[in-house]
Amino acid sequence: MEKKNNTIIARATPTGQGSIGVIRISGSKVIDVIKYILKLTYIKPRYAHYLPFFYKNKIIDKGIVLWFPKPNSFTGEDILELQCHGNSILIDLLINNILNISGIRIAAPGEFSRRAFLNKKFDLTQVEAISDIISANSKAAIFSAMNLMNGKLSFLLTKFTKIIINLRVKIESFLEFDYKINYSTFCKKIIITLEKLLKFLINIIEYVENGIRIKEGIKIILIGPPNSGKSSLMNLITDKDISIVTNIPGTTRDILHENIYIDSVPIEIIDTAGIRNTDNQIEILGIKKTFEEIKNSNYLFLVIEDKMSEDNLSIIIKKYLKNFIKSIPIIIIRNKIDITNNVPEIIYNNDYTIIKISIKKKIGISNLMHFIKERILNKNTNENQFTARERYLEILNSIYKYLIKGKKNFLNTNSLELLSEDFRLIQKELDSITGKFYSEDLLNNIFSQFCVGK
């Protein structure tokens, strides 16, 4: 990137023809642009002007002009927006004409937002929310991205950081001055605070995990023995004939994906090969792919026939799913209750939920859809939910490890010095989420994904 103090220019609307094209300019040369393109020495700030645009002393177009003097602008710098007709040739002529002014260059991708961040108009999570709003693929994603933009995550992190800072201050004060305070009592208070921090952090991590699901979509994987009804369930939920349904075991050998929307939330349904003992190399490969896919899913629907005994069900879970029980919610779909003459119902256990249905007779399907909406969608979407990124989760999980390690070491050693150092590292990690502490590589990675005009 060239000099950071240069004035930058870019079109803020997509390329191609349209009714309106917007050109954005940010930096100290905005006044020169007003004089050069509008032939004026001054225009009223934050006011919509309808004015002619000049190209080599000839009027090339007329449109709306908006001027936002610093610091009251998106970037914190002087900003000028020209709204002309959306002809690409016209826009290019205006931009190239403005580039004749010394000290003005084309903006790099995301450079307007980058300057807004560097000028402390937004923290890094709020800037990333701008990208989420632009790329949102559902109504839920739009509102969640707006929550991130409005500082929902920043508020939680600030509250968490204040507790960390206050505890660090108390520890440092105790070590330096407060010998009158009972050491044992002080340590007990620290343990109580550590417990509160862990609970608070788990709550934030849950919000972030849900935010990632909203941004990327909720993934539900269907697994189970052959002919249990996985493919039929896939076709039923998606309302499409995607999976081939036959009575021949091993029909589904590859992973099938279908994206749907339920209540404006994107959901990816994944149909997989039937899990069973087999010598067929293609089936074995399909089963291997199934377990690789489980790792990237949010919910696991284990589809079995209702006649299967609890003992056989336990064998399947222990043999195939024991490594996933703690990491992914498992929902048991007991299918074909029309054969066993059982009633449709939902049974909630500690380890997993059981839903009894008949896909063929469409019995209990309303229970299943109600479960998806109430227990999956509503859990991942609420008025305070915000979109999130994997980098937030990685940092928060790192902080969680620091807290667990710090608590364990403190219980064993009662060393306030070591605990204070852990808190310092935690605070540094927290600052990297919001951008109080950042690297150029991080900023380059984030803003390179933005469009040029943003």
C-alpha positions in Angstrom: 0.0 0.0 0.0 1.2 3.5 -0.8 1.5 6.4 1.6 -1.3 6.3 4.2 -1.7 10.1 4.2 -2.7 10.1 0.5 -6.2 11.0 -0.4 -8.0 7.9 -1.8 -10.8 7.5 -4.4 -12.9 4.6 -5.6 -16.4 3.8 -6.9 -18.6 2.7 -4.1 -21.2 1.0 -6.3 -20.8 -2.2 -8.4 -19.4 -2.0 -11.9 -21.8 -2.1 -14.8 -24.7 0.2 -15.8 -27.2 1.4 -13.3 -29.3 4.4 -12.5 -26.8 5.7 -10.0 -23.1 5.5 -9.5 -21.3 6.6 -6.4 -17.7 7.9 -6.2 -16.1 8.2 -2.7 -13.1 10.3 -1.9 -11.4 10.4 1.5 -8.5 12.5 2.7 -7.0 16.0 2.9 -7.4 16.7 -0.8 -11.2 16.7 -0.8 -11.3 20.5 -0.8 -9.1 20.4 -4.0 -11.6 18.0 -5.6 -14.5 20.3 -4.8 -12.7 23.2 -6.5 -11.6 21.1 -9.5 -14.7 19.0 -10.2 -17.5 21.3 -9.0 -15.8 24.7 -9.6 -16.7 25.8 -6.1 -14.6 27.0 -3.2 -17.1 25.8 -0.5 -20.2 23.7 -0.1 -22.3 23.3 3.0 -21.3 20.2 5.0 -23.7 17.2 5.5 -26.2 18.7 3.0 -27.3 17.2 -0.3 -26.4 19.5 -3.2 -27.5 19.0 -6.8 -24.6 20.3 -8.8 -22.9 20.0 -12.2 -19.7 17.8 -12.5 -16.9 19.2 -14.7 -14.5 17.3 -17.0 -11.8 19.5 -18.5 -14.0 22.6 -18.0 -17.0 21.0 -19.6 -20.1 19.8 -17.7 -20.1 16.0 -18.1 -23.0 15.2 -15.7 -25.2 16.5 -12.9 -25.8 14.8 -9.6 -25.9 14.8 -5.8 -22.9 15.9 -3.8 -22.3 15.2 -0.1 -19.4 16.5 1.9 -18.5 15.3 5.4 -15.7 17.3 7.1 -13.4 15.4 9.5 -13.8 14.0 12.1 -17.5 13.6 11.6 -17.3 11.1 8.8 -17.1 7.4 8.2 -13.3 7.4 7.9 -12.6 10.2 10.3 -11.2 12.2 7.4 -12.8 14.6 5.0 -15.1 12.6 2.7 -16.7 13.7 -0.5 -19.4 11.5 -2.3 -20.4 12.2 -5.8 -23.6 10.5 -7.0 -23.7 10.6 -10.8 -25.5 8.5 -13.4 -24.4 4.9 -13.3 -22.6 4.7 -16.6 -19.2 3.0 -16.2 -17.6 5.2 -18.9 -18.8 8.3 -17.1 -17.6 7.1 -13.7 -14.2 6.2 -15.1 -13.9 9.6 -16.7 -14.7 11.4 -13.5 -12.3 9.2 -11.4 -9.5 9.5 -13.9 -10.0 13.3 -14.0 -9.8 13.5 -10.2 -6.6 11.4 -10.3 -5.0 14.3 -12.1 -4.9 16.1 -8.7 -1.5 15.4 -7.0 -1.7 13.3 -3.9 -4.8 11.3 -4.9 -4.7 7.6 -5.7 -7.1 4.7 -6.2 -8.0 3.1 -2.8 -6.9 -0.4 -1.9 -9.5 -3.0 -1.1 -11.2 -2.1 2.2 -9.0 1.0 2.7 -11.9 3.3 3.6 -12.9 0.9 6.4 -9.3 0.4 7.4 -8.9 4.2 7.8 -12.1 4.2 9.9 -10.6 1.6 12.2 -7.2 3.4 12.4 -9.0 6.6 13.2 -10.9 4.8 16.0 -14.3 5.3 14.4 -14.9 1.5 14.9 -13.2 -1.4 16.6 -12.1 -4.3 14.5 -15.2 -6.4 15.1 -17.4 -3.6 14.0 -15.5 -3.1 10.8 -15.7 -6.8 10.1 -19.5 -6.5 10.7 -19.6 -4.2 7.6 -18.3 -7.1 5.5 -20.9 -9.4 7.1 -23.7 -7.1 6.3 -22.6 -6.9 2.6 -22.3 -10.7 2.3 -25.2 -11.7 4.5 -27.2 -14.5 2.8 -30.3 -14.4 5.1 -32.5 -12.1 7.2 -31.1 -13.6 10.4 -27.5 -12.9 9.2 -28.3 -9.3 8.4 -29.8 -8.6 11.8 -26.9 -10.5 13.5 -24.3 -8.6 11.5 -26.0 -5.3 12.6 -25.8 -6.5 16.2 -22.0 -6.9 15.7 -21.8 -3.5 14.1 -23.7 -2.0 17.0 -21.1 -3.4 19.4 -22.9 -6.4 21.0 -19.6 -8.4 21.1 -17.5 -5.4 22.0 -19.8 -4.8 25.0 -19.3 -8.4 26.3 -15.5 -8.2 25.7 -15.3 -4.8 27.4 -17.2 -6.1 30.4 -14.9 -9.2 30.6 -11.8 -7.1 30.2 -12.8 -4.8 33.0 -13.0 -7.8 35.4 -9.6 -8.9 34.3 -8.1 -5.4 34.7 -9.7 -4.9 38.1 -8.4 -8.2 39.3 -4.9 -7.4 38.0 -5.0 -4.1 39.8 -6.0 -5.7 43.1 -3.3 -8.4 42.8 -0.6 -5.8 42.0 -1.9 -3.5 44.9 -1.9 -6.5 47.3 1.7 -7.4 46.3 2.9 -3.8 46.7 1.0 -2.4 49.6 -1.9 -4.3 51.2 -0.1 -6.5 53.7 -2.9 -5.9 56.2 -5.4 -7.9 54.1 -5.6 -11.6 55.1 -3.8 -13.6 52.4 -6.1 -16.6 52.7 -9.2 -14.5 52.4 -7.8 -12.6 49.4 -7.0 -15.9 47.6 -10.5 -17.2 48.2 -11.9 -14.1 46.6 -9.7 -14.6 43.6 -10.9 -18.2 43.2 -14.5 -17.0 43.2 -13.7 -14.3 40.6 -11.9 -16.9 38.4 -15.0 -19.1 38.5 -17.2 -16.2 37.4 -14.8 -15.4 34.6 -14.9 -19.0 33.4 -18.7 -19.0 33.3 -18.8 -15.6 31.6 -16.3 -16.7 29.0 -18.2 -19.9 28.3 -21.3 -17.7 27.7 -19.3 -15.5 25.2 -17.9 -18.6 23.4 -21.4 -19.9 23.0 -22.5 -16.6 21.4 -19.5 -16.7 19.1 -20.1 -20.3 18.1 -23.8 -19.5 17.3 -22.6 -16.4 15.4 -20.4 -18.5 13.2 -23.3 -20.8 12.4 -25.5 -17.9 11.4 -22.8 -16.5 9.2 -21.8 -19.8 7.6 -25.1 -21.7 8.0 -26.2 -24.4 10.3 -24.9 -27.9 9.2 -27.1 -30.9 10.0 -25.6 -34.3 9.1 -27.8 -37.4 8.6 -26.1 -40.7 9.5 -27.3 -44.2 10.3 -27.4 -47.8 9.1 -28.4 -48.6 5.5 -32.2 -48.4 4.7 -33.0 -46.6 8.0 -34.5 -43.7 6.1 -31.7 -41.1 5.8 -32.2 -40.4 2.2 -36.0 -40.2 2.6 -35.5 -37.8 5.4 -33.2 -35.7 3.3 -35.8 -35.5 0.5 -38.6 -34.7 3.0 -36.8 -31.9 4.8 -35.5 -30.3 1.6 -38.8 -31.0 -0.3 -36.7 -32.3 -3.2 -35.8 -35.6 -4.7 -32.1 -35.3 -4.1 -31.1 -38.6 -2.6 -31.9 -41.9 -4.4 -34.2 -44.1 -2.3 -34.1 -47.9 -2.7 -34.3 -51.0 -0.6 -30.8 -52.0 -1.7 -28.3 -51.4 1.2 -25.4 -49.1 0.3 -27.2 -47.0 -2.3 -25.8 -43.7 -1.0 -22.0 -43.9 -1.3 -21.1 -40.2 -1.6 -21.8 -37.2 0.6 -24.8 -35.2 -0.7 -25.3 -31.6 0.4 -28.4 -29.4 0.0 -28.9 -25.8 1.3 -32.3 -24.7 2.5 -33.8 -21.9 4.5 -36.0 -22.3 7.5 -37.4 -19.0 9.0 -34.7 -17.2 6.9 -31.9 -19.1 8.5 -29.5 -21.0 6.1 -29.3 -24.7 6.8 -27.1 -27.3 5.1 -28.5 -30.8 5.1 -25.9 -33.5 4.6 -26.9 -37.1 3.5 -24.2 -39.8 4.1 -23.4 -43.4 3.3 -25.0 -46.0 5.6 -22.7 -47.1 8.4 -22.2 -50.8 8.5 -19.5 -53.5 8.3 -18.8 -54.0 4.6 -16.0 -55.3 2.3 -17.0 -53.0 -0.5 -14.2 -50.5 -1.0 -16.4 -47.8 -2.4 -18.8 -48.1 0.6 -15.8 -48.1 3.0 -14.5 -44.8 1.4 -18.0 -43.3 1.7 -18.2 -44.2 5.4 -14.8 -42.7 5.9 -16.0 -39.5 4.3 -19.0 -39.5 6.6 -16.9 -39.3 9.7 -14.7 -36.6 8.3 -17.9 -34.6 7.5 -19.2 -35.0 11.1 -16.3 -33.0 12.4 -17.5 -29.9 10.4 -21.2 -30.3 11.3 -23.2 -28.6 14.1 -25.9 -31.3 14.7 -26.0 -35.0 14.1 -29.2 -36.8 13.2 -28.8 -40.5 13.8 -31.5 -42.2 11.8 -32.5 -45.7 12.8 -35.4 -48.0 12.5 -37.8 -47.8 15.5 -37.6 -51.6 16.0 -33.9 -51.3 16.9 -33.3 -52.2 20.5 -31.6 -49.9 23.0 -28.7 -52.3 23.3 -28.1 -52.2 19.5 -28.4 -48.5 19.5 -25.8 -48.2 22.3 -23.5 -50.4 20.3 -23.8 -48.1 17.3 -23.2 -45.0 19.4 -20.2 -46.6 21.2 -18.7 -48.0 18.0 -19.1 -45.1 15.7 -20.0 -41.9 17.6 -18.1 -42.1 20.9 -15.6 -39.5 19.8 -18.4 -37.0 18.9 -20.7 -37.2 21.9 -19.2 -34.2 23.7 -18.5 -32.1 20.7 -21.8 -32.3 18.7 -25.5 -32.6 19.8 -26.8 -36.1 18.7 -30.5 -36.4 17.9 -31.8 -40.0 17.5 -34.5 -40.2 14.8 -36.5 -43.5 15.3 -38.1 -44.0 12.0 -40.9 -46.4 10.8 -43.2 -46.1 13.8 -45.9 -47.1 11.4 -44.5 -50.6 11.5 -43.9 -50.8 15.3 -47.3 -49.0 15.9 -45.6 -46.5 18.3 -46.9 -43.0 18.7 -44.9 -39.9 17.5 -43.2 -38.2 20.3 -40.0 -36.4 21.4 -38.1 -37.7 24.4 -35.4 -35.6 26.0 -32.5 -37.4 27.7 -29.3 -36.1 29.2 -27.1 -37.4 26.4 -29.3 -37.1 23.4 -32.9 -36.4 22.2 -35.1 -39.1 20.6 -37.7 -38.2 18.0 -40.1 -40.9 16.8 -41.5 -40.5 13.3 -42.7 -42.3 10.2 -41.2 -40.7 7.1 -43.2 -42.9 4.7 -46.5 -42.1 6.3 -45.5 -38.6 7.3 -46.3 -39.2 11.0 -44.6 -37.0 13.6 -43.0 -34.8 10.9 -44.5 -31.7 12.5 -42.7 -32.7 15.8 -39.4 -32.9 14.0 -39.8 -29.5 12.3 -40.9 -27.9 15.5 -37.8 -29.4 17.2 -35.6 -27.9 14.4 -37.1 -24.5 14.8 -37.3 -24.3 18.6 -34.2 -26.3 19.7 -31.8 -25.5 16.8 -32.9 -22.3 15.1 -34.0 -20.4 18.2 -30.9 -21.5 20.1 -28.8 -20.0 17.3 -30.8 -16.9 16.7 -32.1 -14.3 19.2 -32.3 -10.6 19.3 -28.9 -10.2 20.9 -27.1 -12.7 18.6 -24.2 -11.4 16.5 -22.3 -12.8 13.6 -18.8 -14.0 14.4 -15.6 -15.3 12.9 -13.3 -18.3 13.5 -10.5 -16.0 14.7 -12.7 -14.8 17.6 -13.3 -18.4 18.6 -9.6 -19.4 18.4 -8.6 -16.4 20.6 -11.4 -17.1 23.1 -10.5 -20.8 23.4 -6.9 -19.7 24.0 -8.1 -17.4 26.8 -10.1 -20.3 28.2 -6.9 -22.4 28.4 -5.1 -19.5 30.1 -7.8 -19.3 32.7 -7.9 -23.0 33.3 -4.1 -23.2 33.6 -4.0 -20.1 35.8 -6.7 -21.4 38.1 -4.9 -24.8 38.4 -1.5 -23.3 39.0 -2.9 -20.8 41.6 -4.7 -23.6 43.5 -1.3 -25.5 43.6 1.1 -22.6 44.3 -1.0 -19.6 45.4 1.4 -17.6 43.3 -0.1 -14.2 42.7 2.8 -13.2 40.4 2.1 -16.1 38.0 -1.6 -15.4 38.0 -1.0 -11.7 37.2 1.2 -12.7 34.2 -1.6 -15.0 33.0 -4.0 -12.1 33.2 -1.6 -9.9 31.2 -1.5 -12.4 28.4 -5.3 -12.8 28.5 -5.7 -9.0 28.2 -3.4 -9.0 25.2 -5.4 -11.7 23.5 -8.7 -9.8 24.2 -7.2 -6.7 22.6 -6.4 -8.6 19.5 -10.1 -9.3 18.9 -11.2 -5.7 19.0 -7.9 -4.4 17.4 -6.4 -2.5 20.4 -3.5 -4.8 19.8 -3.0 -5.8 16.2 -0.4 -6.8 13.5 -0.2 -5.4 10.0 -0.6 -9.0 8.7 -3.9 -9.3 10.5 -5.2 -6.0 9.1 -4.0 -6.9 5.6 -5.8 -10.2 5.8 -9.1 -8.7 7.0 -9.3 -5.7 4.7 -8.1 -7.5 1.6 -11.4 -9.3 1.6 -13.4 -6.0 1.3 -14.5 -4.4 -1.9 -12.4 -1.5 -3.2 -15.1 1.2 -2.5 -15.5 0.0 1.2 
